[in-house]
């Protein structure tokens, strides 16, 4: 990395195949389900998700579910999963928990989905967590870094996906302490569990009194001038961001108007360069020069990465010419992980065999660090790498890191290789 100066930046069951004998095994055996399985027919698997297609989190995030659908369409055209095509229901919740409750109830009770896949957002998904677990619906790969999803004793049907906020913030803060040991550190974050958990991770590294200023925002109010002004007045030189993309851009843009150019270090939830550039316009490259963020999936700008190349190819053919960025990779990676789990769940999957597949350790995903799935853990990716923007390109630098307790260590194992044609074996 070239270091940046501090001044820059119980549900009704659906009919399924009858006359089958017993539960499928996660090893993919031919044993079949004796009972009907919601969302499963001889020819289809129906899953659903809630996404912010409108509202304050729509920018960037609204492109995730089309990317997931594009990957599913690619899989379907190549024979589906054990002869079943994937039907994917997407409902817009506007990042509003009340809307999420309505959307998820419809998908579970009316659409009778087999599983929820990639529901997005900490406040929205928290509002349906009890409901989906009470109805024993697999609740997979929640698109939020909250540790809430990793509570297998309380929420046995829910699994995370993203590296959790305390983990990625520890990695970012460790980097800051190494690169800018004498700097004044500050925090700007969302006024909910996202912000609180991220801040706690930072403070575990820099100390409880290591932040000179802590400022929060509400997604209902886009005017953050007072918070950024307070950070400037406090002499903040390195600012940690627990922000969704729109508010990351707001922070950077507002600071620039105040002639204030600190070093920014952002959560993966709000650190996608292409999404930020949609807000910042022609001054993007200058404003984001040196911008550091965490990530754990293939990099959109890495032309040598086989995952990136395949996803870009799929995007061009199945996603209507949509822009290719980190959110595209995020959506396709969720799709890939679900297909991998579904194949592992057997020829005639049940909800139980799907969860057994995740606990087997045979579902690996495509991240730079391993998934934490096991009988005792529903944690998603267990670490991250860091990216930096240089001359308008966001690229990885250094090595991946994983976190155990408060200890941040390098991860040196090889990432899972992409299977032939990007289709799980």
Helices and strands as residue ranges (DSSP letters): E 44-51, H 58-61, H 64-77, E 85-92, H 97-105, I 106-110, E 115-117, H 122-126, H 129-134, E 138-142, G 147-149, E 158-160, H 165-179, E 185-190, H 193-206, E 211-217, H 225-233, E 238-242, H 245-257, E 263-266, G 268-270, H 273-280, G 281-283, H 284-288, E 292-295, H 306-318, H 326-344, H 351-359, E 383-390, E 393-404, E 407-410, G 420-422
